Amino acid sequence: MIGSFLVPIIVPIAAFIGLAAWLGLVFWADAHPGWKAHAAAPGPEVTGAEVPPAVTEAGAPHGSEQAVPLRGRKAA
């Protein structure tokens, strides 16, 4: 029964090596994040229209509910 004699010696050593390797990989990945190299997400699309506030302080509708074109631009 040699196998049962070696198990209490080999299992803790293998577990310690495996845990040390796992922690080493975690710390290495934390120090080298890959997301920093990516470009930023594109910004919002500019439509060229101003939307008036929907409700005034009194709670009544304010102006029209449609977008108002900017000066010098035609409404689409």
PDB file of N, CA, C, O and CB in Angstrom:
ATOM      1  N   MET A   1       0.831  -1.188   0.000  1.00  0.00           N
ATOM      2  CA  MET A   1       0.000   0.000   0.000  1.00  0.00           C
ATOM      3  C   MET A   1       0.877   1.253   0.000  1.00  0.00           C
ATOM      4  O   MET A   1       0.769   2.117   0.870  1.00  0.00           O
ATOM      5  CB  MET A   1      -0.946  -0.003   1.215  1.00  0.00           C
ATOM      6  N   ILE A   2       1.727   1.317  -0.984  1.00  0.00           N
ATOM      7  CA  ILE A   2       2.631   2.450  -1.108  1.00  0.00           C
ATOM      8  C   ILE A   2       1.869   3.705  -1.503  1.00  0.00           C
ATOM      9  O   ILE A   2       2.205   4.796  -1.043  1.00  0.00           O
ATOM     10  CB  ILE A   2       3.728   2.152  -2.130  1.00  0.00           C
ATOM     11  N   GLY A   3       0.842   3.575  -2.353  1.00  0.00           N
ATOM     12  CA  GLY A   3       0.080   4.729  -2.804  1.00  0.00           C
ATOM     13  C   GLY A   3      -0.563   5.479  -1.657  1.00  0.00           C
ATOM     14  O   GLY A   3      -0.549   6.710  -1.648  1.00  0.00           O
ATOM     15  N   SER A   4      -1.124   4.778  -0.696  1.00  0.00           N
ATOM     16  CA  SER A   4      -1.768   5.456   0.423  1.00  0.00           C
ATOM     17  C   SER A   4      -0.760   6.139   1.342  1.00  0.00           C
ATOM     18  O   SER A   4      -1.112   7.075   2.059  1.00  0.00           O
ATOM     19  CB  SER A   4      -2.596   4.470   1.215  1.00  0.00           C
ATOM     20  N   PHE A   5       0.483   5.681   1.326  1.00  0.00           N
ATOM     21  CA  PHE A   5       1.527   6.311   2.137  1.00  0.00           C
ATOM     22  C   PHE A   5       1.993   7.623   1.494  1.00  0.00           C
ATOM     23  O   PHE A   5       2.314   8.571   2.210  1.00  0.00           O
ATOM     24  CB  PHE A   5       2.724   5.350   2.318  1.00  0.00           C
ATOM     25  N   LEU A   6       2.035   7.693   0.157  1.00  0.00           N
ATOM     26  CA  LEU A   6       2.542   8.884  -0.531  1.00  0.00           C
ATOM     27  C   LEU A   6       1.486   9.988  -0.693  1.00  0.00           C
ATOM     28  O   LEU A   6       1.831  11.151  -0.903  1.00  0.00           O
ATOM     29  CB  LEU A   6       3.072   8.492  -1.892  1.00  0.00           C
ATOM     30  N   VAL A   7       0.224   9.629  -0.597  1.00  0.00           N
ATOM     31  CA  VAL A   7      -0.845  10.615  -0.812  1.00  0.00           C
ATOM     32  C   VAL A   7      -0.764  11.784   0.166  1.00  0.00           C
ATOM     33  O   VAL A   7      -0.860  12.928  -0.278  1.00  0.00           O
ATOM     34  CB  VAL A   7      -2.205   9.943  -0.688  1.00  0.00           C
ATOM     35  N   PRO A   8      -0.591  11.566   1.478  1.00  0.00           N
ATOM     36  CA  PRO A   8      -0.526  12.730   2.390  1.00  0.00           C
ATOM     37  C   PRO A   8       0.699  13.616   2.159  1.00  0.00           C
ATOM     38  O   PRO A   8       0.742  14.745   2.649  1.00  0.00           O
ATOM     39  CB  PRO A   8      -0.523  12.252   3.830  1.00  0.00           C
ATOM     40  N   ILE A   9       1.668  13.132   1.438  1.00  0.00           N
ATOM     41  CA  ILE A   9       2.859  13.937   1.159  1.00  0.00           C
ATOM     42  C   ILE A   9       2.693  14.687  -0.171  1.00  0.00           C
ATOM     43  O   ILE A   9       2.989  15.880  -0.242  1.00  0.00           O
ATOM     44  CB  ILE A   9       4.127  13.039   1.122  1.00  0.00           C
ATOM     45  N   ILE A  10       2.230  14.013  -1.211  1.00  0.00           N
ATOM     46  CA  ILE A  10       2.184  14.594  -2.552  1.00  0.00           C
ATOM     47  C   ILE A  10       0.997  15.551  -2.725  1.00  0.00           C
ATOM     48  O   ILE A  10       1.150  16.591  -3.366  1.00  0.00           O
ATOM     49  CB  ILE A  10       2.110  13.484  -3.597  1.00  0.00           C
ATOM     50  N   VAL A  11      -0.159  15.235  -2.181  1.00  0.00           N
ATOM     51  CA  VAL A  11      -1.349  16.078  -2.388  1.00  0.00           C
ATOM     52  C   VAL A  11      -1.153  17.493  -1.842  1.00  0.00           C
ATOM     53  O   VAL A  11      -1.467  18.440  -2.565  1.00  0.00           O
ATOM     54  CB  VAL A  11      -2.569  15.437  -1.722  1.00  0.00           C
ATOM     55  N   PRO A  12      -0.660  17.705  -0.626  1.00  0.00           N
ATOM     56  CA  PRO A  12      -0.463  19.099  -0.170  1.00  0.00           C
ATOM     57  C   PRO A  12       0.578  19.851  -0.999  1.00  0.00           C
ATOM     58  O   PRO A  12       0.434  21.051  -1.230  1.00  0.00           O
ATOM     59  CB  PRO A  12      -0.041  19.113   1.295  1.00  0.00           C
ATOM     60  N   ILE A  13       1.618  19.159  -1.444  1.00  0.00           N
ATOM     61  CA  ILE A  13       2.636  19.822  -2.256  1.00  0.00           C
ATOM     62  C   ILE A  13       2.039  20.234  -3.602  1.00  0.00           C
ATOM     63  O   ILE A  13       2.255  21.358  -4.054  1.00  0.00           O
ATOM     64  CB  ILE A  13       3.862  18.894  -2.465  1.00  0.00           C
ATOM     65  N   ALA A  14       1.293  19.339  -4.244  1.00  0.00           N
ATOM     66  CA  ALA A  14       0.676  19.652  -5.527  1.00  0.00           C
ATOM     67  C   ALA A  14      -0.375  20.756  -5.374  1.00  0.00           C
ATOM     68  O   ALA A  14      -0.492  21.621  -6.242  1.00  0.00           O
ATOM     69  CB  ALA A  14       0.041  18.391  -6.133  1.00  0.00           C
ATOM     70  N   ALA A  15      -1.128  20.733  -4.295  1.00  0.00           N
ATOM     71  CA  ALA A  15      -2.130  21.767  -4.058  1.00  0.00           C
ATOM     72  C   ALA A  15      -1.468  23.126  -3.842  1.00  0.00           C
ATOM     73  O   ALA A  15      -1.957  24.137  -4.347  1.00  0.00           O
ATOM     74  CB  ALA A  15      -3.001  21.403  -2.848  1.00  0.00           C
ATOM     75  N   PHE A  16      -0.380  23.163  -3.112  1.00  0.00           N
ATOM     76  CA  PHE A  16       0.333  24.414  -2.875  1.00  0.00           C
ATOM     77  C   PHE A  16       0.907  24.970  -4.179  1.00  0.00           C
ATOM     78  O   PHE A  16       0.815  26.171  -4.433  1.00  0.00           O
ATOM     79  CB  PHE A  16       1.456  24.202  -1.848  1.00  0.00           C
ATOM     80  N   ILE A  17       1.494  24.113  -5.000  1.00  0.00           N
ATOM     81  CA  ILE A  17       2.053  24.559  -6.279  1.00  0.00           C
ATOM     82  C   ILE A  17       0.933  25.067  -7.195  1.00  0.00           C
ATOM     83  O   ILE A  17       1.084  26.095  -7.855  1.00  0.00           O
ATOM     84  CB  ILE A  17       2.837  23.405  -6.967  1.00  0.00           C
ATOM     85  N   GLY A  18      -0.186  24.342  -7.232  1.00  0.00           N
ATOM     86  CA  GLY A  18      -1.305  24.775  -8.059  1.00  0.00           C
ATOM     87  C   GLY A  18      -1.880  26.108  -7.599  1.00  0.00           C
ATOM     88  O   GLY A  18      -2.184  26.967  -8.426  1.00  0.00           O
ATOM     89  N   LEU A  19      -2.032  26.289  -6.297  1.00  0.00           N
ATOM     90  CA  LEU A  19      -2.547  27.544  -5.759  1.00  0.00           C
ATOM     91  C   LEU A  19      -1.585  28.697  -6.031  1.00  0.00           C
ATOM     92  O   LEU A  19      -2.015  29.793  -6.389  1.00  0.00           O
ATOM     93  CB  LEU A  19      -2.798  27.415  -4.256  1.00  0.00           C
ATOM     94  N   ALA A  20      -0.286  28.454  -5.865  1.00  0.00           N
ATOM     95  CA  ALA A  20       0.712  29.498  -6.125  1.00  0.00           C
ATOM     96  C   ALA A  20       0.692  29.895  -7.605  1.00  0.00           C
ATOM     97  O   ALA A  20       0.789  31.078  -7.929  1.00  0.00           O
ATOM     98  CB  ALA A  20       2.129  29.013  -5.716  1.00  0.00           C
ATOM     99  N   ALA A  21       0.568  28.913  -8.500  1.00  0.00           N
ATOM    100  CA  ALA A  21       0.519  29.213  -9.928  1.00  0.00           C
ATOM    101  C   ALA A  21      -0.748  30.008 -10.257  1.00  0.00           C
ATOM    102  O   ALA A  21      -0.694  30.966 -11.028  1.00  0.00           O
ATOM    103  CB  ALA A  21       0.574  27.909 -10.760  1.00  0.00           C
ATOM    104  N   TRP A  22      -1.869  29.622  -9.686  1.00  0.00           N
ATOM    105  CA  TRP A  22      -3.138  30.322  -9.933  1.00  0.00           C
ATOM    106  C   TRP A  22      -3.061  31.778  -9.453  1.00  0.00           C
ATOM    107  O   TRP A  22      -3.461  32.692 -10.174  1.00  0.00           O
ATOM    108  CB  TRP A  22      -4.307  29.589  -9.226  1.00  0.00           C
ATOM    109  N   LEU A  23      -2.553  31.988  -8.249  1.00  0.00           N
ATOM    110  CA  LEU A  23      -2.436  33.356  -7.734  1.00  0.00           C
ATOM    111  C   LEU A  23      -1.454  34.172  -8.568  1.00  0.00           C
ATOM    112  O   LEU A  23      -1.673  35.360  -8.801  1.00  0.00           O
ATOM    113  CB  LEU A  23      -1.991  33.341  -6.263  1.00  0.00           C
ATOM    114  N   GLY A  24      -0.382  33.541  -9.014  1.00  0.00           N
ATOM    115  CA  GLY A  24       0.577  34.236  -9.875  1.00  0.00           C
ATOM    116  C   GLY A  24      -0.061  34.688 -11.172  1.00  0.00           C
ATOM    117  O   GLY A  24       0.189  35.804 -11.627  1.00  0.00           O
ATOM    118  N   LEU A  25      -0.889  33.835 -11.782  1.00  0.00           N
ATOM    119  CA  LEU A  25      -1.589  34.207 -13.011  1.00  0.00           C
ATOM    120  C   LEU A  25      -2.586  35.334 -12.769  1.00  0.00           C
ATOM    121  O   LEU A  25      -2.725  36.226 -13.606  1.00  0.00           O
ATOM    122  CB  LEU A  25      -2.307  32.995 -13.597  1.00  0.00           C
ATOM    123  N   VAL A  26      -3.271  35.304 -11.649  1.00  0.00           N
ATOM    124  CA  VAL A  26      -4.238  36.361 -11.335  1.00  0.00           C
ATOM    125  C   VAL A  26      -3.530  37.703 -11.163  1.00  0.00           C
ATOM    126  O   VAL A  26      -3.988  38.717 -11.691  1.00  0.00           O
ATOM    127  CB  VAL A  26      -5.030  36.009 -10.057  1.00  0.00           C
ATOM    128  N   PHE A  27      -2.423  37.717 -10.433  1.00  0.00           N
ATOM    129  CA  PHE A  27      -1.686  38.968 -10.239  1.00  0.00           C
ATOM    130  C   PHE A  27      -1.070  39.461 -11.546  1.00  0.00           C
ATOM    131  O   PHE A  27      -1.018  40.667 -11.785  1.00  0.00           O
ATOM    132  CB  PHE A  27      -0.592  38.782  -9.184  1.00  0.00           C
ATOM    133  N   TRP A  28      -0.604  38.542 -12.395  1.00  0.00           N
ATOM    134  CA  TRP A  28      -0.039  38.934 -13.680  1.00  0.00           C
ATOM    135  C   TRP A  28      -1.123  39.541 -14.570  1.00  0.00           C
ATOM    136  O   TRP A  28      -0.890  40.561 -15.218  1.00  0.00           O
ATOM    137  CB  TRP A  28       0.617  37.724 -14.377  1.00  0.00           C
ATOM    138  N   ALA A  29      -2.295  38.928 -14.606  1.00  0.00           N
ATOM    139  CA  ALA A  29      -3.392  39.450 -15.423  1.00  0.00           C
ATOM    140  C   ALA A  29      -3.851  40.820 -14.912  1.00  0.00           C
ATOM    141  O   ALA A  29      -4.232  41.677 -15.709  1.00  0.00           O
ATOM    142  CB  ALA A  29      -4.573  38.462 -15.427  1.00  0.00           C
ATOM    143  N   ASP A  30      -3.819  41.029 -13.609  1.00  0.00           N
ATOM    144  CA  ASP A  30      -4.207  42.327 -13.044  1.00  0.00           C
ATOM    145  C   ASP A  30      -3.201  43.409 -13.431  1.00  0.00           C
ATOM    146  O   ASP A  30      -3.580  44.563 -13.633  1.00  0.00           O
ATOM    147  CB  ASP A  30      -4.323  42.235 -11.508  1.00  0.00           C
ATOM    148  N   ALA A  31      -1.939  43.050 -13.534  1.00  0.00           N
ATOM    149  CA  ALA A  31      -0.908  44.025 -13.882  1.00  0.00           C
ATOM    150  C   ALA A  31      -0.857  44.304 -15.380  1.00  0.00           C
ATOM    151  O   ALA A  31      -0.262  45.302 -15.788  1.00  0.00           O
ATOM    152  CB  ALA A  31       0.444  43.538 -13.408  1.00  0.00           C
ATOM    153  N   HIS A  32      -1.463  43.453 -16.214  1.00  0.00           N
ATOM    154  CA  HIS A  32      -1.425  43.608 -17.662  1.00  0.00           C
ATOM    155  C   HIS A  32      -2.839  43.572 -18.246  1.00  0.00           C
ATOM    156  O   HIS A  32      -3.166  42.643 -18.984  1.00  0.00           O
ATOM    157  CB  HIS A  32      -0.555  42.510 -18.295  1.00  0.00           C
ATOM    158  N   PRO A  33      -3.685  44.561 -17.933  1.00  0.00           N
ATOM    159  CA  PRO A  33      -5.049  44.534 -18.486  1.00  0.00           C
ATOM    160  C   PRO A  33      -5.024  44.801 -19.981  1.00  0.00           C
ATOM    161  O   PRO A  33      -4.322  45.698 -20.447  1.00  0.00           O
ATOM    162  CB  PRO A  33      -5.948  45.570 -17.781  1.00  0.00           C
ATOM    163  N   GLY A  34      -5.787  44.024 -20.729  1.00  0.00           N
ATOM    164  CA  GLY A  34      -5.813  44.182 -22.176  1.00  0.00           C
ATOM    165  C   GLY A  34      -6.784  45.234 -22.648  1.00  0.00           C
ATOM    166  O   GLY A  34      -6.690  45.673 -23.794  1.00  0.00           O
ATOM    167  N   TRP A  35      -7.716  45.660 -21.812  1.00  0.00           N
ATOM    168  CA  TRP A  35      -8.738  46.601 -22.250  1.00  0.00           C
ATOM    169  C   TRP A  35      -8.200  48.005 -22.420  1.00  0.00           C
ATOM    170  O   TRP A  35      -8.860  48.823 -23.063  1.00  0.00           O
ATOM    171  CB  TRP A  35      -9.874  46.614 -21.276  1.00  0.00           C
ATOM    172  N   LYS A  36      -7.037  48.329 -21.877  1.00  0.00           N
ATOM    173  CA  LYS A  36      -6.504  49.681 -22.007  1.00  0.00           C
ATOM    174  C   LYS A  36      -6.058  49.990 -23.436  1.00  0.00           C
ATOM    175  O   LYS A  36      -5.994  51.158 -23.822  1.00  0.00           O
ATOM    176  CB  LYS A  36      -5.340  49.871 -21.054  1.00  0.00           C
ATOM    177  N   ALA A  37      -5.752  48.967 -24.218  1.00  0.00           N
ATOM    178  CA  ALA A  37      -5.248  49.181 -25.566  1.00  0.00           C
ATOM    179  C   ALA A  37      -6.362  49.441 -26.569  1.00  0.00           C
ATOM    180  O   ALA A  37      -6.076  49.865 -27.689  1.00  0.00           O
ATOM    181  CB  ALA A  37      -4.440  47.993 -26.003  1.00  0.00           C
ATOM    182  N   HIS A  38      -7.598  49.209 -26.219  1.00  0.00           N
ATOM    183  CA  HIS A  38      -8.702  49.371 -27.145  1.00  0.00           C
ATOM    184  C   HIS A  38      -9.093  50.842 -27.264  1.00  0.00           C
ATOM    185  O   HIS A  38      -8.893  51.628 -26.338  1.00  0.00           O
ATOM    186  CB  HIS A  38      -9.900  48.534 -26.697  1.00  0.00           C
ATOM    187  N   ALA A  39      -9.651  51.199 -28.414  1.00  0.00           N
ATOM    188  CA  ALA A  39     -10.111  52.566 -28.644  1.00  0.00           C
ATOM    189  C   ALA A  39     -11.383  52.829 -27.850  1.00  0.00           C
ATOM    190  O   ALA A  39     -12.110  51.907 -27.479  1.00  0.00           O
ATOM    191  CB  ALA A  39     -10.351  52.818 -30.146  1.00  0.00           C
ATOM    192  N   ALA A  40     -11.628  54.086 -27.606  1.00  0.00           N
ATOM    193  CA  ALA A  40     -12.830  54.470 -26.865  1.00  0.00           C
ATOM    194  C   ALA A  40     -14.062  54.244 -27.737  1.00  0.00           C
ATOM    195  O   ALA A  40     -13.975  54.240 -28.965  1.00  0.00           O
ATOM    196  CB  ALA A  40     -12.749  55.952 -26.406  1.00  0.00           C
ATOM    197  N   ALA A  41     -15.184  54.061 -27.100  1.00  0.00           N
ATOM    198  CA  ALA A  41     -16.447  53.866 -27.812  1.00  0.00           C
ATOM    199  C   ALA A  41     -16.826  55.164 -28.521  1.00  0.00           C
ATOM    200  O   ALA A  41     -16.518  56.247 -28.025  1.00  0.00           O
ATOM    201  CB  ALA A  41     -17.578  53.420 -26.835  1.00  0.00           C
ATOM    202  N   PRO A  42     -17.487  55.069 -29.671  1.00  0.00           N
ATOM    203  CA  PRO A  42     -17.887  56.290 -30.373  1.00  0.00           C
ATOM    204  C   PRO A  42     -18.908  57.079 -29.567  1.00  0.00           C
ATOM    205  O   PRO A  42     -19.703  56.512 -28.817  1.00  0.00           O
ATOM    206  CB  PRO A  42     -18.459  55.950 -31.751  1.00  0.00           C
ATOM    207  N   GLY A  43     -18.872  58.392 -29.733  1.00  0.00           N
ATOM    208  CA  GLY A  43     -19.783  59.262 -29.001  1.00  0.00           C
ATOM    209  C   GLY A  43     -21.184  59.221 -29.576  1.00  0.00           C
ATOM    210  O   GLY A  43     -21.428  58.532 -30.567  1.00  0.00           O
ATOM    211  N   PRO A  44     -22.101  59.944 -28.975  1.00  0.00           N
ATOM    212  CA  PRO A  44     -23.479  59.954 -29.471  1.00  0.00           C
ATOM    213  C   PRO A  44     -23.562  60.657 -30.824  1.00  0.00           C
ATOM    214  O   PRO A  44     -22.754  61.533 -31.132  1.00  0.00           O
ATOM    215  CB  PRO A  44     -24.412  60.641 -28.457  1.00  0.00           C
ATOM    216  N   GLU A  45     -24.537  60.266 -31.616  1.00  0.00           N
ATOM    217  CA  GLU A  45     -24.725  60.860 -32.939  1.00  0.00           C
ATOM    218  C   GLU A  45     -25.334  62.254 -32.783  1.00  0.00           C
ATOM    219  O   GLU A  45     -26.274  62.442 -32.009  1.00  0.00           O
ATOM    220  CB  GLU A  45     -25.631  59.957 -33.834  1.00  0.00           C
ATOM    221  N   VAL A  46     -24.800  63.223 -33.514  1.00  0.00           N
ATOM    222  CA  VAL A  46     -25.311  64.590 -33.477  1.00  0.00           C
ATOM    223  C   VAL A  46     -26.368  64.720 -34.557  1.00  0.00           C
ATOM    224  O   VAL A  46     -26.100  64.461 -35.730  1.00  0.00           O
ATOM    225  CB  VAL A  46     -24.167  65.640 -33.675  1.00  0.00           C
ATOM    226  N   THR A  47     -27.568  65.121 -34.164  1.00  0.00           N
ATOM    227  CA  THR A  47     -28.669  65.203 -35.119  1.00  0.00           C
ATOM    228  C   THR A  47     -28.903  66.607 -35.648  1.00  0.00           C
ATOM    229  O   THR A  47     -29.551  66.763 -36.683  1.00  0.00           O
ATOM    230  CB  THR A  47     -29.924  64.699 -34.485  1.00  0.00           C
ATOM    231  N   GLY A  48     -28.407  67.618 -34.986  1.00  0.00           N
ATOM    232  CA  GLY A  48     -28.612  68.987 -35.446  1.00  0.00           C
ATOM    233  C   GLY A  48     -29.939  69.580 -35.025  1.00  0.00           C
ATOM    234  O   GLY A  48     -30.369  70.575 -35.609  1.00  0.00           O
ATOM    235  N   ALA A  49     -30.601  69.013 -34.040  1.00  0.00           N
ATOM    236  CA  ALA A  49     -31.873  69.550 -33.571  1.00  0.00           C
ATOM    237  C   ALA A  49     -31.826  69.697 -32.054  1.00  0.00           C
ATOM    238  O   ALA A  49     -31.196  68.906 -31.352  1.00  0.00           O
ATOM    239  CB  ALA A  49     -33.057  68.638 -34.002  1.00  0.00           C
ATOM    240  N   GLU A  50     -32.499  70.711 -31.578  1.00  0.00           N
ATOM    241  CA  GLU A  50     -32.615  70.902 -30.136  1.00  0.00           C
ATOM    242  C   GLU A  50     -34.002  70.454 -29.704  1.00  0.00           C
ATOM    243  O   GLU A  50     -34.997  70.806 -30.337  1.00  0.00           O
ATOM    244  CB  GLU A  50     -32.357  72.388 -29.735  1.00  0.00           C
ATOM    245  N   VAL A  51     -34.070  69.701 -28.660  1.00  0.00           N
ATOM    246  CA  VAL A  51     -35.357  69.238 -28.155  1.00  0.00           C
ATOM    247  C   VAL A  51     -35.711  70.099 -26.942  1.00  0.00           C
ATOM    248  O   VAL A  51     -34.953  70.128 -25.973  1.00  0.00           O
ATOM    249  CB  VAL A  51     -35.316  67.704 -27.784  1.00  0.00           C
ATOM    250  N   PRO A  52     -36.845  70.797 -26.977  1.00  0.00           N
ATOM    251  CA  PRO A  52     -37.219  71.633 -25.831  1.00  0.00           C
ATOM    252  C   PRO A  52     -37.615  70.764 -24.646  1.00  0.00           C
ATOM    253  O   PRO A  52     -37.974  69.600 -24.822  1.00  0.00           O
ATOM    254  CB  PRO A  52     -38.374  72.583 -26.203  1.00  0.00           C
ATOM    255  N   PRO A  53     -37.552  71.320 -23.440  1.00  0.00           N
ATOM    256  CA  PRO A  53     -37.987  70.542 -22.275  1.00  0.00           C
ATOM    257  C   PRO A  53     -39.449  70.142 -22.423  1.00  0.00           C
ATOM    258  O   PRO A  53     -40.257  70.923 -22.928  1.00  0.00           O
ATOM    259  CB  PRO A  53     -37.782  71.346 -20.972  1.00  0.00           C
ATOM    260  N   ALA A  54     -39.791  68.952 -21.995  1.00  0.00           N
ATOM    261  CA  ALA A  54     -41.138  68.424 -22.195  1.00  0.00           C
ATOM    262  C   ALA A  54     -42.148  69.053 -21.237  1.00  0.00           C
ATOM    263  O   ALA A  54     -43.308  69.240 -21.602  1.00  0.00           O
ATOM    264  CB  ALA A  54     -41.136  66.913 -22.022  1.00  0.00           C
ATOM    265  N   VAL A  55     -41.727  69.377 -20.035  1.00  0.00           N
ATOM    266  CA  VAL A  55     -42.674  69.868 -19.033  1.00  0.00           C
ATOM    267  C   VAL A  55     -42.047  71.047 -18.298  1.00  0.00           C
ATOM    268  O   VAL A  55     -40.858  71.029 -17.978  1.00  0.00           O
ATOM    269  CB  VAL A  55     -43.073  68.737 -18.031  1.00  0.00           C
ATOM    270  N   THR A  56     -42.872  72.094 -18.029  1.00  0.00           N
ATOM    271  CA  THR A  56     -42.396  73.223 -17.248  1.00  0.00           C
ATOM    272  C   THR A  56     -42.520  72.898 -15.763  1.00  0.00           C
ATOM    273  O   THR A  56     -42.935  71.802 -15.386  1.00  0.00           O
ATOM    274  CB  THR A  56     -43.184  74.510 -17.599  1.00  0.00           C
ATOM    275  N   GLU A  57     -42.158  73.859 -14.935  1.00  0.00           N
ATOM    276  CA  GLU A  57     -42.242  73.640 -13.490  1.00  0.00           C
ATOM    277  C   GLU A  57     -43.678  73.397 -13.035  1.00  0.00           C
ATOM    278  O   GLU A  57     -43.904  72.665 -12.071  1.00  0.00           O
ATOM    279  CB  GLU A  57     -41.659  74.835 -12.743  1.00  0.00           C
ATOM    280  N   ALA A  58     -44.664  74.011 -13.726  1.00  0.00           N
ATOM    281  CA  ALA A  58     -46.059  73.866 -13.332  1.00  0.00           C
ATOM    282  C   ALA A  58     -46.634  72.520 -13.786  1.00  0.00           C
ATOM    283  O   ALA A  58     -47.719  72.137 -13.348  1.00  0.00           O
ATOM    284  CB  ALA A  58     -46.887  75.011 -13.907  1.00  0.00           C
ATOM    285  N   GLY A  59     -45.920  71.799 -14.660  1.00  0.00           N
ATOM    286  CA  GLY A  59     -46.398  70.508 -15.110  1.00  0.00           C
ATOM    287  C   GLY A  59     -47.122  70.559 -16.434  1.00  0.00           C
ATOM    288  O   GLY A  59     -47.541  69.515 -16.934  1.00  0.00           O
ATOM    289  N   ALA A  60     -47.288  71.732 -17.027  1.00  0.00           N
ATOM    290  CA  ALA A  60     -47.964  71.846 -18.327  1.00  0.00           C
ATOM    291  C   ALA A  60     -46.949  71.608 -19.435  1.00  0.00           C
ATOM    292  O   ALA A  60     -45.754  71.832 -19.241  1.00  0.00           O
ATOM    293  CB  ALA A  60     -48.643  73.247 -18.492  1.00  0.00           C
ATOM    294  N   PRO A  61     -47.417  71.153 -20.602  1.00  0.00           N
ATOM    295  CA  PRO A  61     -46.495  70.957 -21.732  1.00  0.00           C
ATOM    296  C   PRO A  61     -45.828  72.270 -22.112  1.00  0.00           C
ATOM    297  O   PRO A  61     -46.432  73.337 -22.003  1.00  0.00           O
ATOM    298  CB  PRO A  61     -47.239  70.370 -22.949  1.00  0.00           C
ATOM    299  N   HIS A  62     -44.595  72.187 -22.555  1.00  0.00           N
ATOM    300  CA  HIS A  62     -43.820  73.363 -22.909  1.00  0.00           C
ATOM    301  C   HIS A  62     -43.529  73.335 -24.396  1.00  0.00           C
ATOM    302  O   HIS A  62     -42.793  72.461 -24.855  1.00  0.00           O
ATOM    303  CB  HIS A  62     -42.514  73.436 -22.095  1.00  0.00           C
ATOM    304  N   GLY A  63     -44.085  74.264 -25.164  1.00  0.00           N
ATOM    305  CA  GLY A  63     -43.804  74.341 -26.592  1.00  0.00           C
ATOM    306  C   GLY A  63     -44.357  73.135 -27.324  1.00  0.00           C
ATOM    307  O   GLY A  63     -45.258  72.460 -26.825  1.00  0.00           O
ATOM    308  N   SER A  64     -43.829  72.865 -28.489  1.00  0.00           N
ATOM    309  CA  SER A  64     -44.292  71.706 -29.252  1.00  0.00           C
ATOM    310  C   SER A  64     -43.525  70.466 -28.797  1.00  0.00           C
ATOM    311  O   SER A  64     -42.489  70.571 -28.140  1.00  0.00           O
ATOM    312  CB  SER A  64     -44.111  71.936 -30.783  1.00  0.00           C
ATOM    313  N   GLU A  65     -44.035  69.315 -29.146  1.00  0.00           N
ATOM    314  CA  GLU A  65     -43.389  68.073 -28.771  1.00  0.00           C
ATOM    315  C   GLU A  65     -42.388  67.614 -29.828  1.00  0.00           C
ATOM    316  O   GLU A  65     -41.716  66.600 -29.642  1.00  0.00           O
ATOM    317  CB  GLU A  65     -44.429  66.998 -28.539  1.00  0.00           C
ATOM    318  N   GLN A  66     -42.280  68.353 -30.943  1.00  0.00           N
ATOM    319  CA  GLN A  66     -41.355  67.988 -32.000  1.00  0.00           C
ATOM    320  C   GLN A  66     -40.044  68.725 -31.822  1.00  0.00           C
ATOM    321  O   GLN A  66     -39.972  69.748 -31.141  1.00  0.00           O
ATOM    322  CB  GLN A  66     -41.954  68.285 -33.372  1.00  0.00           C
ATOM    323  N   ALA A  67     -39.006  68.186 -32.449  1.00  0.00           N
ATOM    324  CA  ALA A  67     -37.697  68.819 -32.373  1.00  0.00           C
ATOM    325  C   ALA A  67     -37.702  70.125 -33.155  1.00  0.00           C
ATOM    326  O   ALA A  67     -38.344  70.231 -34.200  1.00  0.00           O
ATOM    327  CB  ALA A  67     -36.605  67.875 -32.905  1.00  0.00           C
ATOM    328  N   VAL A  68     -36.988  71.110 -32.646  1.00  0.00           N
ATOM    329  CA  VAL A  68     -36.888  72.406 -33.292  1.00  0.00           C
ATOM    330  C   VAL A  68     -35.549  72.453 -34.021  1.00  0.00           C
ATOM    331  O   VAL A  68     -34.513  72.250 -33.387  1.00  0.00           O
ATOM    332  CB  VAL A  68     -37.023  73.580 -32.256  1.00  0.00           C
ATOM    333  N   PRO A  69     -35.530  72.716 -35.343  1.00  0.00           N
ATOM    334  CA  PRO A  69     -34.250  72.738 -36.054  1.00  0.00           C
ATOM    335  C   PRO A  69     -33.398  73.923 -35.604  1.00  0.00           C
ATOM    336  O   PRO A  69     -33.915  74.965 -35.203  1.00  0.00           O
ATOM    337  CB  PRO A  69     -34.481  72.799 -37.574  1.00  0.00           C
ATOM    338  N   LEU A  70     -32.101  73.740 -35.679  1.00  0.00           N
ATOM    339  CA  LEU A  70     -31.171  74.824 -35.345  1.00  0.00           C
ATOM    340  C   LEU A  70     -31.254  75.918 -36.385  1.00  0.00           C
ATOM    341  O   LEU A  70     -31.727  75.691 -37.499  1.00  0.00           O
ATOM    342  CB  LEU A  70     -29.728  74.301 -35.237  1.00  0.00           C
ATOM    343  N   ARG A  71     -30.795  77.102 -36.027  1.00  0.00           N
ATOM    344  CA  ARG A  71     -30.808  78.218 -36.956  1.00  0.00           C
ATOM    345  C   ARG A  71     -29.929  77.899 -38.166  1.00  0.00           C
ATOM    346  O   ARG A  71     -28.821  77.381 -38.020  1.00  0.00           O
ATOM    347  CB  ARG A  71     -30.331  79.511 -36.259  1.00  0.00           C
ATOM    348  N   GLY A  72     -30.430  78.211 -39.355  1.00  0.00           N
ATOM    349  CA  GLY A  72     -29.654  78.019 -40.553  1.00  0.00           C
ATOM    350  C   GLY A  72     -29.700  76.604 -41.114  1.00  0.00           C
ATOM    351  O   GLY A  72     -29.019  76.322 -42.100  1.00  0.00           O
ATOM    352  N   ARG A  73     -30.474  75.713 -40.523  1.00  0.00           N
ATOM    353  CA  ARG A  73     -30.580  74.340 -41.012  1.00  0.00           C
ATOM    354  C   ARG A  73     -32.022  74.035 -41.356  1.00  0.00           C
ATOM    355  O   ARG A  73     -32.949  74.550 -40.731  1.00  0.00           O
ATOM    356  CB  ARG A  73     -30.049  73.335 -39.968  1.00  0.00           C
ATOM    357  N   LYS A  74     -32.196  73.203 -42.347  1.00  0.00           N
ATOM    358  CA  LYS A  74     -33.537  72.788 -42.710  1.00  0.00           C
ATOM    359  C   LYS A  74     -33.943  71.574 -41.889  1.00  0.00           C
ATOM    360  O   LYS A  74     -33.109  70.737 -41.542  1.00  0.00           O
ATOM    361  CB  LYS A  74     -33.625  72.481 -44.211  1.00  0.00           C
ATOM    362  N   ALA A  75     -35.223  71.488 -41.583  1.00  0.00           N
ATOM    363  CA  ALA A  75     -35.714  70.332 -40.830  1.00  0.00           C
ATOM    364  C   ALA A  75     -35.727  69.129 -41.764  1.00  0.00           C
ATOM    365  O   ALA A  75     -36.087  69.239 -42.936  1.00  0.00           O
ATOM    366  CB  ALA A  75     -37.143  70.599 -40.233  1.00  0.00           C
ATOM    367  N   ALA A  76     -35.330  67.989 -41.233  1.00  0.00           N
ATOM    368  CA  ALA A  76     -35.278  66.767 -42.060  1.00  0.00           C
ATOM    369  C   ALA A  76     -36.615  66.093 -42.134  1.00  0.00           C
ATOM    370  O   ALA A  76     -36.749  65.057 -42.786  1.00  0.00           O
ATOM    371  CB  ALA A  76     -34.254  65.790 -41.518  1.00  0.00           C
TER     372      ALA A  76
END
